[in-house]
Amino acid sequence: MFEALIACLPDLEKEASGEWIIDRVNDGTPEHPKHFPFVDYSSTAMKVENEIYNIVNNYPELGLTSYEDILKKHGIDWEKESMKNADVSKLDAQAVMMALLVGAVRADRFCEGTYKAFIDNGCIRKWIERLKEIVEE
């Protein structure tokens, strides 16, 4: 179930998460409107995101569309610091690890760059490594 996601670990070590694209050309006039900054994610970041969504879509029995409820049940708020500081050493795959991963990807829809921050601070790698430990047990 998690094999393809776990297989992304080596690439997460090698490749940057992506880069911010900031419009420094346009001046904001009607003729030259400024574009909102956005992240151009790396191929590895996109592959991890796709694998997360594949799990969500192919295993509906995990209930991962309710990731916020799953996080709350385990005392984790759906916000960056709470998720970043979550002790994952005793958490199971279904309940929190995938909820953390899904929550990180979904958060980027509301606040551009959140997913990049979770990759850059090592959380995505740490959570996938925990999944790997669980699978190997």
C-alpha positions as YAML, in Angstrom:
chain: A
units: angstrom
residues:
- id: 1
  name: MET
  ca: [0.00, 0.00, 0.00]
- id: 2
  name: PHE
  ca: [2.77, 2.48, 0.92]
- id: 3
  name: GLU
  ca: [5.59, 0.98, -1.18]
- id: 4
  name: ALA
  ca: [5.53, 3.58, -3.98]
- id: 5
  name: LEU
  ca: [5.51, 6.41, -1.44]
- id: 6
  name: ILE
  ca: [8.38, 4.87, 0.54]
- id: 7
  name: ALA
  ca: [10.32, 4.46, -2.72]
- id: 8
  name: CYS
  ca: [10.42, 8.29, -2.96]
- id: 9
  name: LEU
  ca: [12.69, 8.59, 0.11]
- id: 10
  name: PRO
  ca: [16.06, 8.53, -1.71]
- id: 11
  name: ASP
  ca: [14.90, 11.24, -4.12]
- id: 12
  name: LEU
  ca: [13.71, 13.43, -1.23]
- id: 13
  name: GLU
  ca: [17.31, 13.39, 0.01]
- id: 14
  name: LYS
  ca: [18.77, 14.40, -3.35]
- id: 15
  name: GLU
  ca: [16.39, 16.90, -4.89]
- id: 16
  name: ALA
  ca: [15.26, 20.29, -3.62]
- id: 17
  name: SER
  ca: [11.55, 20.73, -2.93]
- id: 18
  name: GLY
  ca: [11.08, 23.43, -5.53]
- id: 19
  name: GLU
  ca: [11.49, 27.15, -5.85]
- id: 20
  name: TRP
  ca: [9.37, 30.21, -5.26]
- id: 21
  name: ILE
  ca: [8.41, 32.06, -8.44]
- id: 22
  name: ILE
  ca: [7.99, 35.75, -7.72]
- id: 23
  name: ASP
  ca: [6.83, 38.23, -10.33]
- id: 24
  name: ARG
  ca: [9.53, 40.90, -10.41]
- id: 25
  name: VAL
  ca: [8.74, 42.05, -13.94]
- id: 26
  name: ASN
  ca: [5.19, 43.42, -13.85]
- id: 27
  name: ASP
  ca: [4.37, 46.66, -12.04]
- id: 28
  name: GLY
  ca: [0.75, 45.98, -11.03]
- id: 29
  name: THR
  ca: [-0.88, 48.27, -13.57]
- id: 30
  name: PRO
  ca: [-3.89, 46.99, -15.54]
- id: 31
  name: GLU
  ca: [-1.60, 46.53, -18.55]
- id: 32
  name: HIS
  ca: [0.98, 44.60, -16.50]
- id: 33
  name: PRO
  ca: [-0.77, 42.98, -13.53]
- id: 34
  name: LYS
  ca: [1.43, 41.32, -10.92]
- id: 35
  name: HIS
  ca: [1.12, 37.57, -10.54]
- id: 36
  name: PHE
  ca: [0.82, 36.05, -7.08]
- id: 37
  name: PRO
  ca: [3.96, 34.24, -5.91]
- id: 38
  name: PHE
  ca: [3.78, 30.47, -6.23]
- id: 39
  name: VAL
  ca: [5.98, 27.44, -5.77]
- id: 40
  name: ASP
  ca: [7.25, 25.54, -8.79]
- id: 41
  name: TYR
  ca: [7.53, 22.12, -7.13]
- id: 42
  name: SER
  ca: [10.27, 19.67, -8.07]
- id: 43
  name: SER
  ca: [9.45, 16.40, -9.80]
- id: 44
  name: THR
  ca: [10.11, 14.53, -6.54]
- id: 45
  name: ALA
  ca: [7.75, 16.76, -4.56]
- id: 46
  name: MET
  ca: [5.08, 16.23, -7.20]
- id: 47
  name: LYS
  ca: [5.68, 12.46, -7.21]
- id: 48
  name: VAL
  ca: [5.29, 12.31, -3.40]
- id: 49
  name: GLU
  ca: [2.07, 14.33, -3.63]
- id: 50
  name: ASN
  ca: [0.74, 12.04, -6.37]
- id: 51
  name: GLU
  ca: [1.55, 8.93, -4.33]
- id: 52
  name: ILE
  ca: [-0.23, 10.41, -1.30]
- id: 53
  name: TYR
  ca: [-3.34, 11.06, -3.41]
- id: 54
  name: ASN
  ca: [-3.10, 7.57, -4.95]
- id: 55
  name: ILE
  ca: [-3.32, 6.09, -1.45]
- id: 56
  name: VAL
  ca: [-6.22, 8.37, -0.51]
- id: 57
  name: ASN
  ca: [-8.11, 7.44, -3.69]
- id: 58
  name: ASN
  ca: [-7.30, 3.72, -3.79]
- id: 59
  name: TYR
  ca: [-7.87, 2.95, -0.11]
- id: 60
  name: PRO
  ca: [-11.07, 4.77, 0.89]
- id: 61
  name: GLU
  ca: [-11.42, 2.42, 3.87]
- id: 62
  name: LEU
  ca: [-8.60, 4.37, 5.54]
- id: 63
  name: GLY
  ca: [-10.88, 7.40, 5.77]
- id: 64
  name: LEU
  ca: [-8.07, 9.79, 4.86]
- id: 65
  name: THR
  ca: [-10.42, 12.45, 3.54]
- id: 66
  name: SER
  ca: [-11.15, 13.06, 7.25]
- id: 67
  name: TYR
  ca: [-7.49, 13.83, 7.96]
- id: 68
  name: GLU
  ca: [-8.29, 16.82, 10.18]
- id: 69
  name: ASP
  ca: [-10.56, 14.71, 12.41]
- id: 70
  name: ILE
  ca: [-7.91, 11.98, 12.58]
- id: 71
  name: LEU
  ca: [-5.28, 14.52, 13.60]
- id: 72
  name: LYS
  ca: [-7.54, 16.02, 16.29]
- id: 73
  name: LYS
  ca: [-8.28, 12.55, 17.67]
- id: 74
  name: HIS
  ca: [-4.54, 12.22, 18.31]
- id: 75
  name: GLY
  ca: [-4.11, 15.67, 19.82]
- id: 76
  name: ILE
  ca: [-2.60, 17.25, 16.71]
- id: 77
  name: ASP
  ca: [-4.02, 20.47, 15.29]
- id: 78
  name: TRP
  ca: [-4.16, 21.01, 11.54]
- id: 79
  name: GLU
  ca: [-1.58, 23.77, 11.67]
- id: 80
  name: LYS
  ca: [2.10, 23.88, 10.83]
- id: 81
  name: GLU
  ca: [3.71, 23.94, 14.29]
- id: 82
  name: SER
  ca: [1.46, 21.27, 15.81]
- id: 83
  name: MET
  ca: [2.02, 18.95, 12.85]
- id: 84
  name: LYS
  ca: [5.76, 19.68, 12.73]
- id: 85
  name: ASN
  ca: [6.17, 18.94, 16.44]
- id: 86
  name: ALA
  ca: [4.01, 15.81, 16.52]
- id: 87
  name: ASP
  ca: [5.76, 12.81, 18.10]
- id: 88
  name: VAL
  ca: [5.33, 10.22, 15.38]
- id: 89
  name: SER
  ca: [7.34, 7.47, 17.05]
- id: 90
  name: LYS
  ca: [4.26, 5.76, 18.47]
- id: 91
  name: LEU
  ca: [1.70, 6.68, 15.82]
- id: 92
  name: ASP
  ca: [0.23, 4.16, 13.39]
- id: 93
  name: ALA
  ca: [0.15, 4.49, 9.63]
- id: 94
  name: GLN
  ca: [-3.57, 4.84, 9.02]
- id: 95
  name: ALA
  ca: [-4.49, 7.08, 11.86]
- id: 96
  name: VAL
  ca: [-1.82, 9.76, 11.83]
- id: 97
  name: MET
  ca: [1.05, 9.22, 9.43]
- id: 98
  name: MET
  ca: [-1.13, 9.47, 6.36]
- id: 99
  name: ALA
  ca: [-3.29, 12.13, 8.03]
- id: 100
  name: LEU
  ca: [-0.14, 14.20, 8.55]
- id: 101
  name: LEU
  ca: [0.95, 13.67, 4.95]
- id: 102
  name: VAL
  ca: [-2.50, 14.37, 3.53]
- id: 103
  name: GLY
  ca: [-2.88, 17.37, 5.84]
- id: 104
  name: ALA
  ca: [0.45, 18.81, 4.66]
- id: 105
  name: VAL
  ca: [-0.48, 18.48, 0.99]
- id: 106
  name: ARG
  ca: [-3.99, 19.86, 1.54]
- id: 107
  name: ALA
  ca: [-2.68, 22.80, 3.58]
- id: 108
  name: ASP
  ca: [-0.81, 23.99, 0.51]
- id: 109
  name: ARG
  ca: [-4.16, 24.59, -1.21]
- id: 110
  name: PHE
  ca: [-4.99, 27.20, 1.40]
- id: 111
  name: CYS
  ca: [-1.51, 28.63, 2.03]
- id: 112
  name: GLU
  ca: [0.92, 28.38, -0.88]
- id: 113
  name: GLY
  ca: [4.31, 27.02, 0.16]
- id: 114
  name: THR
  ca: [3.16, 25.03, 3.21]
- id: 115
  name: TYR
  ca: [3.93, 21.70, 1.53]
- id: 116
  name: LYS
  ca: [7.37, 23.07, 0.52]
- id: 117
  name: ALA
  ca: [8.03, 24.06, 4.13]
- id: 118
  name: PHE
  ca: [7.13, 20.55, 5.35]
- id: 119
  name: ILE
  ca: [9.55, 19.08, 2.82]
- id: 120
  name: ASP
  ca: [12.31, 21.57, 3.62]
- id: 121
  name: ASN
  ca: [12.10, 21.13, 7.40]
- id: 122
  name: GLY
  ca: [12.31, 17.33, 7.02]
- id: 123
  name: CYS
  ca: [8.79, 16.48, 8.19]
- id: 124
  name: ILE
  ca: [7.69, 14.76, 4.98]
- id: 125
  name: ARG
  ca: [10.83, 12.60, 5.01]
- id: 126
  name: LYS
  ca: [10.41, 11.83, 8.74]
- id: 127
  name: TRP
  ca: [6.77, 10.82, 8.29]
- id: 128
  name: ILE
  ca: [7.54, 8.59, 5.31]
- id: 129
  name: GLU
  ca: [10.44, 7.02, 7.23]
- id: 130
  name: ARG
  ca: [7.96, 6.23, 10.03]
- id: 131
  name: LEU
  ca: [5.66, 4.59, 7.47]
- id: 132
  name: LYS
  ca: [8.62, 2.52, 6.32]
- id: 133
  name: GLU
  ca: [9.29, 1.40, 9.92]
- id: 134
  name: ILE
  ca: [5.65, 0.40, 10.33]
- id: 135
  name: VAL
  ca: [5.64, -1.55, 7.06]
- id: 136
  name: GLU
  ca: [8.83, -3.37, 8.05]
- id: 137
  name: GLU
  ca: [7.49, -4.36, 11.51]
...
